[in-house]
Amino acid sequence: MSQDDFPEPDLPQALLPPGFLKNPVHLLAFGFGSGAAARAPGTWGSLAAIPLWYTFAWLPGPVYWGIVLVAFLIGIWLCGQTARDLKVHDHGGIVWDEFVGMWIALGLFPEQIVGVLLAFTLFRLFDVLKPWPINWLDDRLPGGLGIMVDDVVAGLMAMLSMLAIDRWLLPVIV
């Protein structure tokens, strides 16, 4: 599918059909409603991912990454279905991809709020700026996979940046 398969609706993106979030698929794709924010839904979705992250961040690494993988795979379907229902390729309110991207960025399990804020900031930076290969993937991958992958890569770039900061910058500062 291409973006041409999803003509823009007559309604502005901020407006949703009545009762839209009563559908559990749409509710999840919209990050439990956080994506319905009128301004900066991706930022609100990324913030909403943090409290949910705290519910499983304490799990052993393989279990944690298993949850993230399952959330990614489910997200392909959730986001794709919601985009089809809205007839928009990647509606700004679809933020399940931000949830998964944030969980990847937080994958180093920061123990202090400063680490969580740094993961959030780096993830939003990569998600908004979309440096290569994020922009390349975003332009080429269709449907739910395309919606999810750019945020997964942004999350990986944020996590790798945090690792670099932890390994090379913090020892110099401290």
ABEGO torsion letter per residue (X at the ends): XBAAABBBBABBAABBBBGAAABAAAAAAAGGGAAABABGAAAAAAAAAAAAAAAAAABBAAAAAAAAAAAAAAAAAAAAAAAAAAGBABBAABAAAAAAAAAAAAAAGBABAAAAAAAAAAAAAAAAAGBOAAAAAAAABBEAAAAAAAAAAAAAAAAAAAAAAAAAAAAAAX
